[in-house]
Structures are given as structure tokens and as C-alpha cells.
Amino acid sequence: MASSTFAIPQNMLLLIIAVIALITIIIVTIQWRRVRETQNNAILIDKQIELKKISMVEKDMDSKRLLETAMPLPKDQQEKLTSIRRSTSDTMHEIGYLHSEVSERLARLEAQTEFRKLQKMLNEIEVKESELEKTLKDIKKH
């Protein structure tokens, strides 16, 4: 009888070990698949980046080829293009100036605000110091 009661827990132990092994195998398999998918996604993204680069180079080469083989424009059209380029350049300079002016004015505004805040704090400190000195004088008189 003693051997039969011992056999049941041993069988249960083997069953538990088998279930744990099965769960471990399933988890490892799932993780391995995730890693493979991630690797495949990385490779796919790499290939897409390469294709984009190639596409950009092709577009650049096409635009250079068009510029090289472009027929000379009549003088009035060349003057119009030059005028447009000059106008664009002037506008870009004006934009740069305005950006700089806005940045400088913001910096000045921040500095003025900080100055006012510090001045107010200094005034409050001076008031508190004078009150404290007055209190100390009153205490010394008594």
C-alpha cells in the first residue's frame, strides 16, 4: 500500500514537470517569433530607407539632367526669373530680420519682467528688514 501512495505523487510530479516544460517551450517559441518579427521589421525598414535614398538620388539626377539640357530662355524670361529670385532673396532676408527682431524683443521683455520681479522682491525684503529692525529696537527699549 505504501508503494501505491508514493507512486501517485511521483506521477503528479512528472505531470507538473511536463506542464512546466510545455509552458516554457510555448513561451520561448512566442518570444523567438517576436524577435524574428522585430528583426524582419528592422530589415524591411532598412530596405525602405535604401529605396527612398535611391529615389531621392534619381530625382536629383533627373533635375540636374533637366537643368543641363534645358534650352536657353529668351532674355525677357531670364530677366523675369532673375527678378523673382531677387524678390525671393529679399523676402527671405526680411523674414530673417523679423525673426531676429522678434527674438530680441522677447529677450528684452523677459529681462524687463525678471527685473521688475526682482525689484519687487527687493522692495519687499527692504520693508521686512525695516519692520524687523523696528521690532528689534522696540524689544531693546523694553
DSSP file (Angstrom, degrees, kcal/mol; ACC not computed):
  #  RESIDUE AA STRUCTURE BP1 BP2  ACC     N-H-->O    O-->H-N    N-H-->O    O-->H-N    TCO  KAPPA ALPHA  PHI   PSI    X-CA   Y-CA   Z-CA
    1    1 A M     >        0   0    0      0, 0.0     4,-1.8     0, 0.0     3,-0.3   0.000 360.0 360.0 360.0 -37.9    0.0    0.0    0.0
    2    2 A A  H  >  +     0   0    0      1,-0.2     4,-1.3     2,-0.2     5,-0.1   0.863 360.0  54.2 -63.4 -34.6    2.8    2.4    0.8
    3    3 A S  H  > S+     0   0    0      1,-0.2     4,-1.5     2,-0.2    -1,-0.2   0.835 105.7  52.6 -70.7 -30.6    4.2    2.0   -2.6
    4    4 A S  H  > S+     0   0    0     -3,-0.3     4,-1.3     2,-0.2    -1,-0.2   0.866 108.4  49.5 -73.4 -35.7    0.9    3.0   -4.3
    5    5 A T  H  < S+     0   0    0     -4,-1.8    -1,-0.2     1,-0.2    -2,-0.2   0.803 112.4  49.4 -71.5 -26.9    0.6    6.2   -2.3
    6    6 A F  H  X S+     0   0    0     -4,-1.3     4,-1.4    -5,-0.2    -2,-0.2   0.821 106.0  56.9 -78.0 -31.7    4.2    7.0   -3.2
    7    7 A A  H  X S+     0   0    0     -4,-1.5     4,-2.4     1,-0.2     5,-0.2   0.839 100.2  57.8 -70.0 -34.9    3.6    6.4   -6.9
    8    8 A I  H  X S+     0   0    0     -4,-1.3     4,-2.4     2,-0.2    -1,-0.2   0.942 107.9  44.3 -66.3 -47.5    0.7    8.9   -7.2
    9    9 A P  H  > S+     0   0    0      0, 0.0     4,-2.6     0, 0.0    -1,-0.2   0.877 112.8  53.5 -64.5 -33.1    2.8   11.9   -6.0
   10   10 A Q  H  X S+     0   0    0     -4,-1.4     4,-2.3     2,-0.2    -2,-0.2   0.916 110.1  46.8 -66.0 -41.6    5.6   10.8   -8.3
   11   11 A N  H  X S+     0   0    0     -4,-2.4     4,-2.4     2,-0.2    -1,-0.2   0.895 112.4  50.4 -65.2 -39.3    3.2   10.7  -11.3
   12   12 A M  H  X S+     0   0    0     -4,-2.4     4,-2.8     2,-0.2    -2,-0.2   0.897 108.9  52.2 -64.1 -39.8    1.9   14.1  -10.3
   13   13 A L  H  X S+     0   0    0     -4,-2.6     4,-2.5     2,-0.2    -2,-0.2   0.927 110.6  47.1 -62.0 -45.1    5.4   15.4  -10.0
   14   14 A L  H  X S+     0   0    0     -4,-2.3     4,-2.3     2,-0.2    -2,-0.2   0.896 112.4  50.4 -63.2 -40.2    6.2   14.1  -13.6
   15   15 A L  H  X S+     0   0    0     -4,-2.4     4,-2.3     2,-0.2    -2,-0.2   0.913 111.2  48.2 -64.3 -43.0    2.9   15.6  -14.8
   16   16 A I  H  X S+     0   0    0     -4,-2.8     4,-2.6     2,-0.2    -2,-0.2   0.914 112.0  49.1 -63.6 -43.3    3.8   19.0  -13.2
   17   17 A I  H  X S+     0   0    0     -4,-2.5     4,-2.6     1,-0.2    -1,-0.2   0.898 111.1  50.6 -63.0 -39.9    7.3   19.0  -14.7
   18   18 A A  H  X S+     0   0    0     -4,-2.3     4,-2.3     2,-0.2    -2,-0.2   0.904 111.2  47.9 -65.1 -41.3    5.8   18.1  -18.1
   19   19 A V  H  X S+     0   0    0     -4,-2.3     4,-2.7     2,-0.2    -2,-0.2   0.922 112.9  48.2 -65.5 -44.4    3.3   21.0  -17.9
   20   20 A I  H  X S+     0   0    0     -4,-2.6     4,-2.6     1,-0.2    -2,-0.2   0.915 112.3  49.4 -61.3 -43.4    6.1   23.4  -16.8
   21   21 A A  H  X S+     0   0    0     -4,-2.6     4,-2.5     2,-0.2    -1,-0.2   0.906 111.6  49.1 -62.5 -41.7    8.3   22.2  -19.7
   22   22 A L  H  X S+     0   0    0     -4,-2.3     4,-2.3     2,-0.2    -2,-0.2   0.922 112.1  47.5 -64.1 -44.9    5.4   22.7  -22.1
   23   23 A I  H  X S+     0   0    0     -4,-2.7     4,-2.6     2,-0.2    -2,-0.2   0.908 112.2  50.7 -62.6 -41.8    4.6   26.2  -20.9
   24   24 A T  H  X S+     0   0    0     -4,-2.6     4,-2.8     1,-0.2     5,-0.2   0.917 110.1  49.3 -61.7 -44.3    8.3   27.1  -21.1
   25   25 A I  H  X S+     0   0    0     -4,-2.5     4,-2.3     2,-0.2    -1,-0.2   0.904 111.8  49.3 -62.7 -41.5    8.6   25.8  -24.6
   26   26 A I  H  X S+     0   0    0     -4,-2.3     4,-2.5     2,-0.2    -2,-0.2   0.928 112.6  47.0 -63.8 -45.2    5.5   27.8  -25.6
   27   27 A I  H  X S+     0   0    0     -4,-2.6     4,-2.7     1,-0.2     5,-0.2   0.925 113.0  48.7 -63.0 -45.2    6.9   31.0  -24.0
   28   28 A V  H  X S+     0   0    0     -4,-2.8     4,-2.5     1,-0.2    -1,-0.2   0.906 111.9  50.0 -61.9 -41.0   10.3   30.5  -25.7
   29   29 A T  H  X S+     0   0    0     -4,-2.3     4,-2.3    -5,-0.2    -2,-0.2   0.921 111.4  47.9 -64.0 -44.2    8.6   29.9  -29.0
   30   30 A I  H  X S+     0   0    0     -4,-2.5     4,-2.2     2,-0.2    -2,-0.2   0.931 113.7  47.1 -62.7 -45.6    6.4   33.0  -28.7
   31   31 A Q  H  X S+     0   0    0     -4,-2.7     4,-2.5     1,-0.2    -2,-0.2   0.901 110.7  52.2 -63.3 -40.6    9.4   35.1  -27.7
   32   32 A W  H  X S+     0   0    0     -4,-2.5     4,-2.4    -5,-0.2    -1,-0.2   0.906 109.2  50.1 -62.9 -40.7   11.5   33.7  -30.6
   33   33 A R  H  X S+     0   0    0     -4,-2.3     4,-2.6     2,-0.2    -1,-0.2   0.904 110.0  50.6 -64.4 -40.7    8.7   34.6  -33.0
   34   34 A R  H  X S+     0   0    0     -4,-2.2     4,-2.5     2,-0.2    -2,-0.2   0.915 110.4  49.1 -62.9 -42.5    8.6   38.2  -31.7
   35   35 A V  H  X S+     0   0    0     -4,-2.5     4,-2.6     2,-0.2    -2,-0.2   0.925 111.8  48.8 -63.1 -43.8   12.3   38.6  -32.0
   36   36 A R  H  X S+     0   0    0     -4,-2.4     4,-2.7     2,-0.2    -2,-0.2   0.908 111.2  50.1 -62.8 -42.4   12.2   37.3  -35.6
   37   37 A E  H  X S+     0   0    0     -4,-2.6     4,-2.6     2,-0.2    -1,-0.2   0.914 111.2  48.9 -62.8 -42.1    9.3   39.6  -36.4
   38   38 A T  H  X S+     0   0    0     -4,-2.5     4,-2.5     2,-0.2    -2,-0.2   0.918 111.9  48.8 -63.4 -43.7   11.2   42.6  -35.0
   39   39 A Q  H  X S+     0   0    0     -4,-2.6     4,-2.4     2,-0.2    -2,-0.2   0.918 112.2  48.7 -61.9 -43.1   14.3   41.6  -37.0
   40   40 A N  H  X S+     0   0    0     -4,-2.7     4,-2.6     1,-0.2    -2,-0.2   0.897 110.8  50.6 -64.7 -39.6   12.3   41.3  -40.1
   41   41 A N  H  X S+     0   0    0     -4,-2.6     4,-2.7     2,-0.2    -2,-0.2   0.907 110.2  49.9 -63.9 -40.9   10.7   44.7  -39.5
   42   42 A A  H  X S+     0   0    0     -4,-2.5     4,-2.4     2,-0.2    -2,-0.2   0.918 112.0  47.5 -63.6 -42.5   14.1   46.2  -39.0
   43   43 A I  H  X S+     0   0    0     -4,-2.4     4,-2.4     2,-0.2    -2,-0.2   0.909 112.1  50.5 -64.1 -41.5   15.3   44.7  -42.2
   44   44 A L  H  X S+     0   0    0     -4,-2.6     4,-2.4     2,-0.2    -2,-0.2   0.916 110.7  48.3 -62.9 -44.0   12.2   45.9  -44.0
   45   45 A I  H  X S+     0   0    0     -4,-2.7     4,-2.4     2,-0.2    -1,-0.2   0.905 110.0  53.0 -63.8 -41.0   12.6   49.4  -42.7
   46   46 A D  H  X S+     0   0    0     -4,-2.4     4,-2.3     1,-0.2    -2,-0.2   0.930 110.0  47.6 -57.5 -46.7   16.3   49.4  -43.8
   47   47 A K  H  X S+     0   0    0     -4,-2.4     4,-2.5     1,-0.2    -2,-0.2   0.895 110.5  52.0 -63.7 -40.3   15.3   48.4  -47.3
   48   48 A Q  H  X S+     0   0    0     -4,-2.4     4,-2.4     2,-0.2    -1,-0.2   0.900 109.2  50.1 -63.5 -39.8   12.6   51.1  -47.4
   49   49 A I  H  X S+     0   0    0     -4,-2.4     4,-2.6     2,-0.2    -2,-0.2   0.920 110.2  50.2 -63.8 -42.9   15.2   53.7  -46.4
   50   50 A E  H  X S+     0   0    0     -4,-2.3     4,-2.6     1,-0.2    -2,-0.2   0.917 110.6  49.7 -61.1 -42.8   17.5   52.5  -49.1
   51   51 A L  H  X S+     0   0    0     -4,-2.5     4,-2.6     2,-0.2    -1,-0.2   0.897 110.2  50.3 -63.5 -39.8   14.8   52.7  -51.7
   52   52 A K  H  X S+     0   0    0     -4,-2.4     4,-2.8     2,-0.2    -2,-0.2   0.921 110.8  49.5 -62.7 -43.4   13.9   56.2  -50.5
   53   53 A K  H  X S+     0   0    0     -4,-2.6     4,-2.6     2,-0.2    -2,-0.2   0.931 112.0  47.8 -61.0 -45.2   17.5   57.2  -50.8
   54   54 A I  H  X S+     0   0    0     -4,-2.6     4,-2.6     1,-0.2    -1,-0.2   0.917 111.8  50.5 -61.7 -42.7   17.8   55.7  -54.3
   55   55 A S  H  X S+     0   0    0     -4,-2.6     4,-2.5     1,-0.2    -1,-0.2   0.910 110.7  49.0 -62.0 -42.5   14.6   57.5  -55.3
   56   56 A M  H  X S+     0   0    0     -4,-2.8     4,-2.5     2,-0.2    -2,-0.2   0.907 111.4  49.1 -64.3 -41.1   15.9   60.8  -54.0
   57   57 A V  H  X S+     0   0    0     -4,-2.6     4,-2.8     2,-0.2    -2,-0.2   0.912 110.9  50.6 -64.4 -41.8   19.1   60.4  -55.9
   58   58 A E  H  X S+     0   0    0     -4,-2.6     4,-2.6     2,-0.2    -2,-0.2   0.920 111.0  48.2 -62.1 -42.9   17.2   59.5  -59.0
   59   59 A K  H  X S+     0   0    0     -4,-2.5     4,-2.6     2,-0.2    -2,-0.2   0.912 112.1  49.6 -62.8 -41.7   15.1   62.7  -58.7
   60   60 A D  H  X S+     0   0    0     -4,-2.5     4,-2.5     1,-0.2    -2,-0.2   0.924 111.6  48.2 -62.1 -44.8   18.2   64.8  -58.1
   61   61 A M  H  X S+     0   0    0     -4,-2.8     4,-2.5     1,-0.2    -2,-0.2   0.900 111.3  51.0 -63.8 -39.8   19.8   63.3  -61.1
   62   62 A D  H  X S+     0   0    0     -4,-2.6     4,-2.4     2,-0.2    -2,-0.2   0.919 110.9  47.8 -62.7 -43.5   16.7   63.9  -63.2
   63   63 A S  H  X S+     0   0    0     -4,-2.6     4,-2.1     2,-0.2    -2,-0.2   0.894 112.8  48.5 -66.8 -37.8   16.5   67.5  -62.1
   64   64 A K  H  X S+     0   0    0     -4,-2.5     4,-2.5     2,-0.2    -1,-0.2   0.904 111.0  51.1 -65.5 -39.8   20.2   68.1  -62.8
   65   65 A R  H  X S+     0   0    0     -4,-2.5     4,-2.3     1,-0.2    -2,-0.2   0.903 109.6  50.2 -63.8 -40.3   19.8   66.5  -66.2
   66   66 A L  H  X S+     0   0    0     -4,-2.4     4,-0.7     1,-0.2    -1,-0.2   0.900 111.1  48.8 -64.3 -40.4   16.8   68.8  -66.9
   67   67 A L  H  < S+     0   0    0     -4,-2.1     3,-0.4     1,-0.2    -2,-0.2   0.900 113.1  47.5 -65.7 -39.4   18.9   71.8  -65.9
   68   68 A E  H  < S+     0   0    0     -4,-2.5    -2,-0.2     1,-0.2    -1,-0.2   0.879 118.9  38.6 -69.9 -37.2   21.8   70.7  -68.1
   69   69 A T  H  < S+     0   0    0     -4,-2.3    -1,-0.2    -5,-0.2    -2,-0.2   0.411  87.2 125.7 -95.2   2.7   19.7   70.0  -71.2
   70   70 A A     <  -     0   0    0     -4,-0.7     3,-0.1    -3,-0.4    -3,-0.1  -0.330  65.2-116.4 -64.0 141.1   17.3   73.0  -70.7
   71   71 A M        -     0   0    0      1,-0.1    -1,-0.1    -2,-0.0     2,-0.1  -0.513  38.3 -95.2 -75.6 145.3   17.1   75.2  -73.7
   72   72 A P        -     0   0    0      0, 0.0    -1,-0.1     0, 0.0     3,-0.1  -0.382  43.5-127.2 -62.6 136.3   18.3   78.7  -73.1
   73   73 A L        -     0   0    0      1,-0.1     5,-0.0    -2,-0.1    -3,-0.0  -0.484  26.5 -96.6 -82.8 153.5   15.5   81.0  -72.2
   74   74 A P     >  -     0   0    0      0, 0.0     4,-2.4     0, 0.0     3,-0.3  -0.283  40.7-105.8 -63.0 158.5   14.7   84.3  -74.0
   75   75 A K  H  > S+     0   0    0      1,-0.2     4,-2.4     2,-0.2     5,-0.2   0.864 118.3  52.7 -58.8 -41.1   16.2   87.3  -72.4
   76   76 A D  H  > S+     0   0    0      1,-0.2     4,-2.0     2,-0.2    -1,-0.2   0.881 110.9  47.7 -66.1 -36.3   12.8   88.6  -71.1
   77   77 A Q  H  > S+     0   0    0     -3,-0.3     4,-2.5     2,-0.2    -1,-0.2   0.888 110.9  51.4 -69.6 -38.5   12.1   85.3  -69.4
   78   78 A Q  H  X S+     0   0    0     -4,-2.4     4,-2.5     1,-0.2    -2,-0.2   0.907 110.0  49.9 -62.5 -40.7   15.6   85.2  -67.9
   79   79 A E  H  X S+     0   0    0     -4,-2.4     4,-2.5     2,-0.2    -2,-0.2   0.894 109.5  51.2 -65.0 -39.8   15.1   88.7  -66.5
   80   80 A K  H  X S+     0   0    0     -4,-2.0     4,-2.6     2,-0.2    -2,-0.2   0.931 111.4  47.4 -61.9 -45.2   11.7   87.7  -65.0
   81   81 A L  H  X S+     0   0    0     -4,-2.5     4,-2.7     2,-0.2    -2,-0.2   0.910 112.1  49.9 -62.5 -41.7   13.4   84.7  -63.3
   82   82 A T  H  X S+     0   0    0     -4,-2.5     4,-2.5     1,-0.2    -1,-0.2   0.901 111.2  49.4 -63.0 -40.6   16.2   86.9  -62.1
   83   83 A S  H  X S+     0   0    0     -4,-2.5     4,-2.6     2,-0.2    -2,-0.2   0.909 111.5  48.6 -64.9 -42.2   13.7   89.4  -60.7
   84   84 A I  H  X S+     0   0    0     -4,-2.6     4,-2.8     2,-0.2    -2,-0.2   0.922 112.1  49.0 -64.2 -43.8   11.7   86.6  -59.0
   85   85 A R  H  X S+     0   0    0     -4,-2.7     4,-2.7     2,-0.2    -2,-0.2   0.919 112.3  48.3 -61.6 -43.3   14.9   85.2  -57.5
   86   86 A R  H  X S+     0   0    0     -4,-2.5     4,-2.7     2,-0.2    -2,-0.2   0.923 112.6  48.5 -63.6 -43.8   15.9   88.7  -56.3
   87   87 A S  H  X S+     0   0    0     -4,-2.6     4,-2.5     2,-0.2    -2,-0.2   0.902 112.1  49.2 -62.4 -42.0   12.5   89.2  -54.8
   88   88 A T  H  X S+     0   0    0     -4,-2.8     4,-2.5     2,-0.2    -2,-0.2   0.920 111.6  49.1 -63.3 -43.4   12.6   85.8  -53.1
   89   89 A S  H  X S+     0   0    0     -4,-2.7     4,-2.3     2,-0.2    -2,-0.2   0.917 111.4  49.1 -62.7 -43.9   16.0   86.6  -51.7
   90   90 A D  H  X S+     0   0    0     -4,-2.7     4,-2.4     1,-0.2    -1,-0.2   0.919 111.7  49.3 -61.8 -43.2   14.9   90.0  -50.4
   91   91 A T  H  X S+     0   0    0     -4,-2.5     4,-2.6     1,-0.2    -2,-0.2   0.907 110.0  50.8 -62.8 -41.9   11.8   88.4  -48.8
   92   92 A M  H  X S+     0   0    0     -4,-2.5     4,-2.4     2,-0.2    -1,-0.2   0.889 110.3  49.8 -64.1 -38.7   14.0   85.7  -47.1
   93   93 A H  H  X S+     0   0    0     -4,-2.3     4,-2.5     2,-0.2    -2,-0.2   0.910 110.9  49.7 -64.0 -41.5   16.3   88.5  -45.7
   94   94 A E  H  X S+     0   0    0     -4,-2.4     4,-2.7     2,-0.2    -2,-0.2   0.906 110.1  50.6 -63.9 -41.2   13.3   90.3  -44.4
   95   95 A I  H  X S+     0   0    0     -4,-2.6     4,-2.7     2,-0.2    -2,-0.2   0.927 110.4  49.8 -61.6 -44.7   12.0   87.1  -42.8
   96   96 A G  H  X S+     0   0    0     -4,-2.4     4,-2.3     1,-0.2    -2,-0.2   0.916 111.3  49.0 -59.4 -43.7   15.4   86.6  -41.2
   97   97 A Y  H  X S+     0   0    0     -4,-2.5     4,-2.8     1,-0.2    -2,-0.2   0.929 111.4  49.0 -61.6 -45.2   15.4   90.2  -39.9
   98   98 A L  H  X S+     0   0    0     -4,-2.7     4,-2.7     2,-0.2     5,-0.2   0.892 109.7  51.6 -64.4 -39.4   11.9   89.8  -38.5
   99   99 A H  H  X S+     0   0    0     -4,-2.7     4,-2.5     2,-0.2    -1,-0.2   0.934 112.2  47.0 -59.7 -45.3   12.8   86.5  -36.7
  100  100 A S  H  X S+     0   0    0     -4,-2.3     4,-2.6     2,-0.2    -2,-0.2   0.920 112.3  49.3 -63.1 -43.8   15.8   88.2  -35.2
  101  101 A E  H  X S+     0   0    0     -4,-2.8     4,-2.7     2,-0.2     5,-0.2   0.922 111.3  48.8 -63.3 -43.6   13.8   91.3  -34.1
  102  102 A V  H  X S+     0   0    0     -4,-2.7     4,-2.5     1,-0.2    -1,-0.2   0.927 112.4  49.1 -61.3 -44.6   11.1   89.1  -32.5
  103  103 A S  H  X S+     0   0    0     -4,-2.5     4,-2.3    -5,-0.2    -2,-0.2   0.921 112.8  46.9 -61.3 -44.3   13.7   87.1  -30.7
  104  104 A E  H  X S+     0   0    0     -4,-2.6     4,-2.6     2,-0.2    -1,-0.2   0.902 112.5  49.2 -65.7 -41.0   15.5   90.2  -29.4
  105  105 A R  H  X S+     0   0    0     -4,-2.7     4,-2.8     2,-0.2    -1,-0.2   0.894 111.0  50.2 -67.2 -38.2   12.2   91.8  -28.3
  106  106 A L  H  X S+     0   0    0     -4,-2.5     4,-2.7    -5,-0.2    -2,-0.2   0.917 110.7  49.6 -63.8 -41.7   11.2   88.6  -26.5
  107  107 A A  H  X S+     0   0    0     -4,-2.3     4,-2.4     2,-0.2    -2,-0.2   0.918 112.4  47.7 -62.5 -42.4   14.5   88.5  -24.7
  108  108 A R  H  X S+     0   0    0     -4,-2.6     4,-2.8     2,-0.2    -2,-0.2   0.922 111.7  50.1 -64.1 -43.4   14.2   92.2  -23.7
  109  109 A L  H  X S+     0   0    0     -4,-2.8     4,-2.5     2,-0.2    -2,-0.2   0.914 111.5  48.2 -61.2 -44.1   10.6   91.6  -22.5
  110  110 A E  H  X S+     0   0    0     -4,-2.7     4,-2.5     2,-0.2    -1,-0.2   0.907 112.6  48.9 -62.4 -41.6   11.8   88.6  -20.4
  111  111 A A  H  X S+     0   0    0     -4,-2.4     4,-2.6     2,-0.2    -2,-0.2   0.917 112.0  48.3 -64.9 -43.0   14.6   90.6  -19.0
  112  112 A Q  H  X S+     0   0    0     -4,-2.8     4,-2.7     2,-0.2    -2,-0.2   0.903 112.3  49.2 -64.0 -40.9   12.3   93.5  -18.1
  113  113 A T  H  X S+     0   0    0     -4,-2.5     4,-2.5     2,-0.2    -2,-0.2   0.931 112.7  47.0 -63.5 -45.1    9.8   91.2  -16.5
  114  114 A E  H  X S+     0   0    0     -4,-2.5     4,-2.6     2,-0.2    -2,-0.2   0.897 111.5  52.2 -62.7 -40.3   12.6   89.5  -14.5
  115  115 A F  H  X S+     0   0    0     -4,-2.6     4,-2.7     2,-0.2    -2,-0.2   0.932 110.9  46.7 -61.5 -46.7   14.0   92.9  -13.5
  116  116 A R  H  X S+     0   0    0     -4,-2.7     4,-2.5     1,-0.2    -2,-0.2   0.909 112.5  50.1 -62.6 -41.6   10.5   94.1  -12.3
  117  117 A K  H  X S+     0   0    0     -4,-2.5     4,-2.2     1,-0.2    -1,-0.2   0.924 113.3  45.3 -63.5 -44.0   10.0   90.9  -10.3
  118  118 A L  H  X S+     0   0    0     -4,-2.6     4,-2.6     2,-0.2    -2,-0.2   0.876 111.7  52.7 -67.2 -37.2   13.4   91.1   -8.7
  119  119 A Q  H  X S+     0   0    0     -4,-2.7     4,-2.5     2,-0.2    -2,-0.2   0.922 109.8  48.6 -63.8 -43.3   12.8   94.8   -7.9
  120  120 A K  H  X S+     0   0    0     -4,-2.5     4,-2.5     2,-0.2    -2,-0.2   0.915 111.8  49.5 -61.9 -43.8    9.5   94.0   -6.2
  121  121 A M  H  X S+     0   0    0     -4,-2.2     4,-2.5     1,-0.2    -2,-0.2   0.912 110.2  51.1 -62.1 -42.0   11.2   91.2   -4.2
  122  122 A L  H  X S+     0   0    0     -4,-2.6     4,-2.6     2,-0.2    -2,-0.2   0.912 110.1  49.3 -62.1 -42.9   14.0   93.6   -3.2
  123  123 A N  H  X S+     0   0    0     -4,-2.5     4,-2.4     2,-0.2    -1,-0.2   0.917 111.2  49.5 -62.2 -43.2   11.4   96.2   -2.0
  124  124 A E  H  X S+     0   0    0     -4,-2.5     4,-2.5     2,-0.2    -2,-0.2   0.900 111.3  49.6 -62.5 -40.4    9.5   93.5   -0.1
  125  125 A I  H  X S+     0   0    0     -4,-2.5     4,-2.9     2,-0.2    -2,-0.2   0.923 110.3  50.2 -64.2 -43.5   12.8   92.4    1.6
  126  126 A E  H  X S+     0   0    0     -4,-2.6     4,-2.5     2,-0.2    -2,-0.2   0.904 110.9  49.3 -62.0 -40.9   13.6   96.0    2.5
  127  127 A V  H  X S+     0   0    0     -4,-2.4     4,-2.4     2,-0.2    -2,-0.2   0.935 113.1  46.6 -62.8 -46.0   10.2   96.5    4.0
  128  128 A K  H  X S+     0   0    0     -4,-2.5     4,-2.6     1,-0.2    -2,-0.2   0.890 111.8  51.4 -64.1 -39.8   10.5   93.3    6.0
  129  129 A E  H  X S+     0   0    0     -4,-2.9     4,-2.9     2,-0.2    -1,-0.2   0.929 110.8  47.9 -62.7 -44.0   14.1   94.3    7.1
  130  130 A S  H  X S+     0   0    0     -4,-2.5     4,-2.4     1,-0.2    -2,-0.2   0.896 112.3  49.5 -65.4 -38.0   12.9   97.7    8.3
  131  131 A E  H  X S+     0   0    0     -4,-2.4     4,-2.5     2,-0.2    -1,-0.2   0.917 112.4  48.1 -64.1 -41.7   10.0   96.1   10.2
  132  132 A L  H  X S+     0   0    0     -4,-2.6     4,-2.7     2,-0.2    -2,-0.2   0.911 111.8  49.1 -64.8 -42.8   12.4   93.6   11.8
  133  133 A E  H  X S+     0   0    0     -4,-2.9     4,-2.4     2,-0.2    -1,-0.2   0.905 111.7  49.5 -63.2 -40.7   14.8   96.4   12.7
  134  134 A K  H  X S+     0   0    0     -4,-2.4     4,-2.3     2,-0.2    -2,-0.2   0.907 111.5  49.0 -63.8 -42.1   11.9   98.4   14.2
  135  135 A T  H  X S+     0   0    0     -4,-2.5     4,-2.2     1,-0.2    -2,-0.2   0.908 111.2  49.9 -64.3 -41.7   10.8   95.3   16.2
  136  136 A L  H  X S+     0   0    0     -4,-2.7     4,-2.2     2,-0.2    -2,-0.2   0.886 110.6  49.6 -64.5 -39.0   14.3   94.7   17.4
  137  137 A K  H  X S+     0   0    0     -4,-2.4     4,-1.9     2,-0.2    -1,-0.2   0.899 110.5  50.6 -65.5 -40.3   14.6   98.4   18.5
  138  138 A D  H  X S+     0   0    0     -4,-2.3     4,-1.1     1,-0.2    -2,-0.2   0.902 110.7  49.3 -63.7 -39.5   11.3   98.1   20.3
  139  139 A I  H  < S+     0   0    0     -4,-2.2     3,-0.4     1,-0.2    -2,-0.2   0.902 110.1  50.5 -66.9 -40.6   12.5   95.0   22.1
  140  140 A K  H  < S+     0   0    0     -4,-2.2    -1,-0.2     1,-0.2    -2,-0.2   0.835 105.5  57.1 -67.2 -31.7   15.8   96.6   23.1
  141  141 A K  H  <        0   0    0     -4,-1.9    -1,-0.2     1,-0.3    -2,-0.2   0.816 360.0 360.0 -68.6 -30.2   13.9   99.6   24.6
  142  142 A H     <        0   0    0     -4,-1.1    -1,-0.3    -3,-0.4    -2,-0.2   0.451 360.0 360.0 -87.0 360.0   11.9   97.4   26.9
